[in-house]
Amino acid sequence: MPVGSAERREVDVDVLVVGAGLAGLVAARALVAAGRTTLVAESRDRVGGRTLNHPLGDGEVAEVGGQWVGPTQERVLALAAELGVKTFRTHYDGKNLLDLGGRRRRYRGAIPRMAPHVLLDVDRARRRLDRLAQTVPLEAPWKADRAAELDATTVASWMDRNVRTRRARTLFEIALGSAWGARSSELSLLWLLFYVRSAGGFDAIIDTEGGAQQDRFIGGSQILSERMAKGLGESVVLDAPVRRIEQDGDGIVAGADGLEVGARRAIVAVPPNMTSRISFRPNLPGRRDQLAQRMPAGALTKCTAVYAEPFWREDGLTGEAVTDHGPIESTFDNSPPGGSPGVMLGFIPGSTAVEHARLPVSERRRLVLDCYQRLFGEAAGSPLDYFEQSWAEEEWSRGGPVCNPAPGALSAYGEELRRPAGRVHWAGAETATVWCGYMDGAVRSGERVAAEVLAAEGWQI
Ligand SMILES: Cc1cc2nc3c(=O)[nH]c(=O)nc-3n(C[C@H](O)[C@H](O)[C@H](O)COP(=O)(O)OP(=O)(O)OC[C@H]3O[C@@H](n4cnc5c(N)ncnc54)[C@H](O)[C@@H]3O)c2cc1C
């Protein structure tokens, strides 16, 4: 990759960008397009952050981080089009599986075959969430009517009052797990409502057809960052974790491993939980740091089994399943566009993911393959390859898919999410108002922060 190596050196640029995920790279690209010089310091030995391709051989990949895109995710789709990256439909022909309480059922489309009173319960709760979400202003969820009350309510306590049946509660819990990487007891209702509104509705978050899981990128999502980094060339420096950012009236000086960077401004495009690991001089305002301390990352593990063919398709199955058997809670057909090899993807969310990571590798593999076998039959027990990606174990993410403000944090300190701290500006999926927490949100945040920095310096766009 044509990026600079991290030898010890001093660099002066207009803007330092911390983090070569989608947000940081989009910001750097926009600044370069406006005629500014940038340096993107990335702690890992690769770009892409929470997106990551796992090679399958023969040029095919399976994504082990963020991967799907949906119809209203316009900014990431526009970026892909600019970079010459095409999308393809997530495989969704056939029937889905529902495996609850020891009973397995097949169903077509988004609505599982369940007792009418359970379906009604799910539908009522979902519509209530959508209605409530409409009351939360996207630019400032902390200004919602009853913001403090909504923020003091966990999604678990809201479900206690609004979701009557055990089955419906289980379904919600599973949906929350893969979308937020957290349990209902950990999520603030205000945050959930904001997130739902920012995505355009609860269905947009959980649906495949017409929703956030509809399409994938040919070549895998990480290819977006790789292409942007290629375009930025030497100004992307890998293996360069930024440890310290000092600022005064004239500019900033940042210390990364092997690198000292002087710039007018810094864009910090790392997840909120990771900002606390950078030392700022002068100290960040108390409110900003309090916010970062209260935005832990969710936990999500992706478990991938590779087979010669996606044999479940022959059996009339989409490969999508929801199960309360554990440790896997939901599955997807994650095969490449040509359908070969067959790739089965399963999610383990929240504390279950963290506990799973503590087990010996062979035990983890057995538990997951038992689950796949239970859902898709004998053949699922003997993959050609098996691998897991536990985001909680990743040094430079420490979780995913998103950092969720703890109950009470968004209403008290949410204003600090995008407020610059002097010459330090913030980007990243969590700072987005549309598709917050998603790749699309990350791209939007990169565009927003670049415009913010240009305006702050009075530089021409
Ligand atoms: C398992 C999983 C599944 C997901 N599924 C989807 C999905 O299907 N669709 C979707 O749209 N989104 C999904 N997401 C979310 C999506 O991946 C993220 O929203 C998006 O990639 C975030 O981009 P970002 O640039 O904001 O942050 P990141 O990708 O986290 O980038 C931040 C970068 O900063 C670097 N960094 C951290 N600290 C430092 C430091 N001190 N110095 C220098 N560099 C530093 C990191 O290494 C990283 O490269 C998923 C995420 C995960 C983990």
PDBQT file of the ligand as one rigid body, heavy atoms in Angstrom, charges set to zero:
ROOT
HETATM    1  C1  LIG A 501     -18.971  -6.090  13.845  1.00  0.00    +0.000 C 
HETATM    2  C2  LIG A 501     -19.427  -4.809  13.225  1.00  0.00    +0.000 A 
HETATM    3  C3  LIG A 501     -20.479  -4.822  12.338  1.00  0.00    +0.000 A 
HETATM    4  C4  LIG A 501     -20.916  -3.631  11.747  1.00  0.00    +0.000 A 
HETATM    5  N1  LIG A 501     -21.875  -3.690  10.784  1.00  0.00    +0.000 NA
HETATM    6  C5  LIG A 501     -22.149  -2.577  10.052  1.00  0.00    +0.000 A 
HETATM    7  C6  LIG A 501     -22.910  -2.670   8.869  1.00  0.00    +0.000 A 
HETATM    8  O1  LIG A 501     -23.294  -3.763   8.436  1.00  0.00    +0.000 OA
HETATM    9  N2  LIG A 501     -23.184  -1.507   8.192  1.00  0.00    +0.000 N 
HETATM   10  C7  LIG A 501     -22.705  -0.300   8.609  1.00  0.00    +0.000 A 
HETATM   11  O2  LIG A 501     -22.977   0.714   7.953  1.00  0.00    +0.000 OA
HETATM   12  N3  LIG A 501     -21.937  -0.202   9.716  1.00  0.00    +0.000 NA
HETATM   13  C8  LIG A 501     -21.624  -1.315  10.425  1.00  0.00    +0.000 A 
HETATM   14  N4  LIG A 501     -20.771  -1.240  11.483  1.00  0.00    +0.000 N 
HETATM   15  C9  LIG A 501     -20.313   0.087  11.935  1.00  0.00    +0.000 C 
HETATM   16  C10 LIG A 501     -19.271   0.684  10.997  1.00  0.00    +0.000 C 
HETATM   17  O3  LIG A 501     -18.271  -0.251  10.745  1.00  0.00    +0.000 OA
HETATM   18  C11 LIG A 501     -18.709   1.927  11.659  1.00  0.00    +0.000 C 
HETATM   19  O4  LIG A 501     -19.742   2.842  11.950  1.00  0.00    +0.000 OA
HETATM   20  C12 LIG A 501     -17.700   2.697  10.803  1.00  0.00    +0.000 C 
HETATM   21  O5  LIG A 501     -16.810   1.841  10.143  1.00  0.00    +0.000 OA
HETATM   22  C13 LIG A 501     -16.975   3.660  11.724  1.00  0.00    +0.000 C 
HETATM   23  O6  LIG A 501     -16.032   4.435  10.987  1.00  0.00    +0.000 OA
HETATM   24  P1  LIG A 501     -15.224   5.573  11.754  1.00  0.00    +0.000 P 
HETATM   25  O7  LIG A 501     -14.255   6.123  10.792  1.00  0.00    +0.000 OA
HETATM   26  O8  LIG A 501     -16.157   6.476  12.442  1.00  0.00    +0.000 OA
HETATM   27  O9  LIG A 501     -14.448   4.826  12.950  1.00  0.00    +0.000 OA
HETATM   28  P2  LIG A 501     -13.394   3.627  12.894  1.00  0.00    +0.000 P 
HETATM   29  O10 LIG A 501     -13.668   2.743  11.762  1.00  0.00    +0.000 OA
HETATM   30  O11 LIG A 501     -13.374   3.029  14.254  1.00  0.00    +0.000 OA
HETATM   31  O12 LIG A 501     -11.996   4.347  12.610  1.00  0.00    +0.000 OA
HETATM   32  C14 LIG A 501     -11.242   4.941  13.608  1.00  0.00    +0.000 C 
HETATM   33  C15 LIG A 501      -9.778   4.702  13.309  1.00  0.00    +0.000 C 
HETATM   34  O13 LIG A 501      -8.998   5.370  14.293  1.00  0.00    +0.000 OA
HETATM   35  C16 LIG A 501      -7.898   4.545  14.640  1.00  0.00    +0.000 C 
HETATM   36  N5  LIG A 501      -7.411   4.993  15.950  1.00  0.00    +0.000 N 
HETATM   37  C17 LIG A 501      -7.957   4.789  17.171  1.00  0.00    +0.000 A 
HETATM   38  N6  LIG A 501      -7.230   5.428  18.111  1.00  0.00    +0.000 NA
HETATM   39  C18 LIG A 501      -6.190   6.030  17.473  1.00  0.00    +0.000 A 
HETATM   40  C19 LIG A 501      -5.106   6.832  17.886  1.00  0.00    +0.000 A 
HETATM   41  N7  LIG A 501      -4.916   7.176  19.157  1.00  0.00    +0.000 N 
HETATM   42  N8  LIG A 501      -4.238   7.287  16.937  1.00  0.00    +0.000 NA
HETATM   43  C20 LIG A 501      -4.409   6.990  15.618  1.00  0.00    +0.000 A 
HETATM   44  N9  LIG A 501      -5.424   6.218  15.177  1.00  0.00    +0.000 NA
HETATM   45  C21 LIG A 501      -6.309   5.768  16.094  1.00  0.00    +0.000 A 
HETATM   46  C22 LIG A 501      -8.453   3.147  14.583  1.00  0.00    +0.000 C 
HETATM   47  O14 LIG A 501      -7.453   2.180  14.427  1.00  0.00    +0.000 OA
HETATM   48  C23 LIG A 501      -9.378   3.228  13.369  1.00  0.00    +0.000 C 
HETATM   49  O15 LIG A 501      -8.712   2.882  12.191  1.00  0.00    +0.000 OA
HETATM   50  C24 LIG A 501     -20.305  -2.404  12.094  1.00  0.00    +0.000 A 
HETATM   51  C25 LIG A 501     -19.227  -2.391  12.973  1.00  0.00    +0.000 A 
HETATM   52  C26 LIG A 501     -18.788  -3.583  13.528  1.00  0.00    +0.000 A 
HETATM   53  C27 LIG A 501     -17.614  -3.554  14.473  1.00  0.00    +0.000 C 
ENDROOT
TORSDOF 0
